Amino acid sequence: MKTDSTASIMWEKSGGGSDGESINKIIPLANHQYFVGGSTRSEDYDVSFNHYASKYDYWMLILDQFGNIIREKTFGGTANDELKTVIKTTDGNFIMLGTSTSFDGDLTFNHGLTDVWAIKVDTLGNRLWENLLAAPDWMKLLI
């Protein structure tokens, strides 16, 4: 949903797939587009791929100024990978940060149990790097 300065709705969209999504961060881009980060369990409709049905993957979307999907991509493995937040970097890319219990797919390894997973991506969905941290439970509360 996009609103104007008086909180009047300019447009609203719904999307995703049949098995559940969440959106955690929307970042406006300079070209009137939006970087959207969230998680999905779906593998149909607006979600082109999921690493394992009914398990969460990170989900990134680029929307145009009217909320139409320009590009979308998932990142993850065969277990749950849940995005918590997205940070725009000074070089115009994005760090997607959350938790993962996967040990395969887009992840190079897993420390066991739930790790903190950070991946840096560009607006085309290219993964630039990743980092997995074995994290105590208190650290997972911070993200």
C-alpha positions as CSV (number, residue, x, y, z in Angstrom):
1,M,0.0,0.0,0.0
2,K,1.2,3.5,-0.8
3,T,-0.2,6.6,0.8
4,D,0.2,10.3,0.2
5,S,1.1,12.9,2.7
6,T,-2.5,13.0,4.1
7,A,-2.5,9.2,4.5
8,S,-4.9,8.7,1.6
9,I,-4.4,5.4,-0.2
10,M,-2.8,5.9,-3.6
11,W,-2.6,2.2,-4.4
12,E,-2.6,-1.1,-2.7
13,K,-1.5,-4.5,-3.8
14,S,-1.5,-8.0,-2.4
15,G,0.7,-10.8,-3.6
16,G,2.7,-13.8,-2.7
17,G,1.8,-17.5,-2.9
18,S,-0.5,-20.0,-1.3
19,D,1.5,-21.0,1.8
20,G,2.3,-17.7,3.6
21,E,4.6,-14.7,3.4
22,S,5.7,-11.9,5.6
23,I,7.3,-8.6,4.7
24,N,9.8,-7.2,7.1
25,K,11.3,-4.2,5.3
26,I,10.5,-1.9,2.4
27,I,13.3,0.5,1.2
28,P,12.5,3.2,-1.4
29,L,15.0,3.4,-4.2
30,A,16.1,6.5,-6.1
31,N,14.3,5.4,-9.3
32,H,10.8,5.3,-7.8
33,Q,11.1,1.6,-7.2
34,Y,11.1,-0.3,-3.9
35,F,13.3,-3.0,-2.4
36,V,11.1,-5.4,-0.4
37,G,12.5,-8.0,2.0
38,G,10.6,-10.8,3.7
39,S,10.1,-14.5,4.0
40,T,8.0,-17.0,2.1
41,R,6.9,-20.6,2.4
42,S,5.2,-20.6,-1.0
43,E,6.4,-21.8,-4.4
44,D,3.6,-20.6,-6.6
45,Y,1.8,-17.4,-7.9
46,D,4.2,-14.5,-7.2
47,V,6.9,-16.7,-5.8
48,S,9.0,-18.3,-8.5
49,F,10.9,-20.8,-6.4
50,N,11.2,-22.2,-2.9
51,H,14.1,-24.5,-1.8
52,Y,11.8,-26.8,0.1
53,A,8.0,-26.7,0.2
54,S,6.5,-25.4,3.5
55,K,9.8,-24.1,4.8
56,Y,10.7,-20.4,4.9
57,D,13.2,-18.8,2.5
58,Y,14.4,-15.2,2.4
59,W,12.3,-13.4,-0.3
60,M,13.4,-10.2,-2.1
61,L,11.3,-8.2,-4.5
62,I,11.8,-5.1,-6.5
63,L,8.5,-3.2,-7.1
64,D,7.8,-0.4,-9.5
65,Q,6.2,2.9,-8.4
66,F,2.7,1.3,-8.6
67,G,3.6,-1.9,-6.6
68,N,4.0,-4.2,-9.6
69,I,6.7,-6.9,-9.3
70,I,9.7,-6.2,-11.5
71,R,11.9,-8.9,-10.0
72,E,11.7,-11.4,-7.2
73,K,14.1,-14.1,-5.8
74,T,14.3,-16.4,-2.9
75,F,17.4,-17.5,-0.9
76,G,17.7,-20.4,1.4
77,G,18.0,-24.1,1.8
78,T,15.8,-27.1,2.7
79,A,15.1,-25.9,6.3
80,N,13.7,-22.6,7.7
81,D,15.5,-19.4,6.6
82,E,13.6,-16.4,8.0
83,L,14.5,-12.8,7.1
84,K,14.3,-10.3,10.0
85,T,15.6,-7.1,8.4
86,V,17.3,-5.5,5.4
87,I,20.0,-2.8,5.5
88,K,20.9,-0.6,2.5
89,T,24.6,-0.3,2.2
90,T,26.5,2.8,1.0
91,D,27.4,1.1,-2.3
92,G,23.7,0.8,-3.2
93,N,23.4,-2.9,-2.4
94,F,21.5,-4.6,0.5
95,I,22.4,-6.9,3.4
96,M,19.6,-9.3,4.2
97,L,19.8,-10.5,7.8
98,G,17.9,-13.2,9.6
99,T,18.1,-16.8,10.9
100,S,18.7,-20.1,9.2
101,T,18.5,-23.8,10.1
102,S,19.5,-24.9,6.6
103,F,22.8,-26.5,5.7
104,D,22.4,-26.6,1.9
105,G,21.0,-24.7,-1.0
106,D,22.3,-21.1,-1.0
107,L,24.2,-21.7,2.3
108,T,27.7,-22.9,2.3
109,F,27.5,-24.5,5.8
110,N,25.7,-24.4,9.1
111,H,27.1,-24.3,12.6
112,G,24.3,-26.5,13.9
113,L,20.8,-25.5,15.2
114,T,19.9,-21.9,14.3
115,D,22.5,-19.6,12.8
116,V,22.4,-15.9,12.1
117,W,22.6,-15.6,8.3
118,A,23.6,-12.4,6.4
119,I,23.7,-12.2,2.7
120,K,24.6,-9.2,0.5
121,V,22.6,-8.8,-2.7
122,D,22.2,-6.3,-5.5
123,T,18.9,-5.1,-7.0
124,L,19.2,-7.9,-9.6
125,G,19.2,-10.5,-6.9
126,N,22.8,-11.5,-7.4
127,R,24.3,-12.8,-4.1
128,L,27.6,-10.9,-3.5
129,W,28.6,-12.6,-0.3
130,E,27.2,-14.5,2.7
131,N,28.2,-15.0,6.3
132,L,26.8,-17.4,8.9
133,L,27.4,-16.9,12.6
134,A,26.8,-19.5,15.2
135,A,24.7,-17.4,17.6
136,P,23.5,-17.9,21.1
137,D,19.7,-17.4,21.6
138,W,20.1,-13.9,23.1
139,M,21.8,-12.7,19.9
140,K,18.9,-13.9,17.7
141,L,16.6,-11.7,19.8
142,L,18.6,-8.6,18.6
143,I,17.8,-9.1,14.9
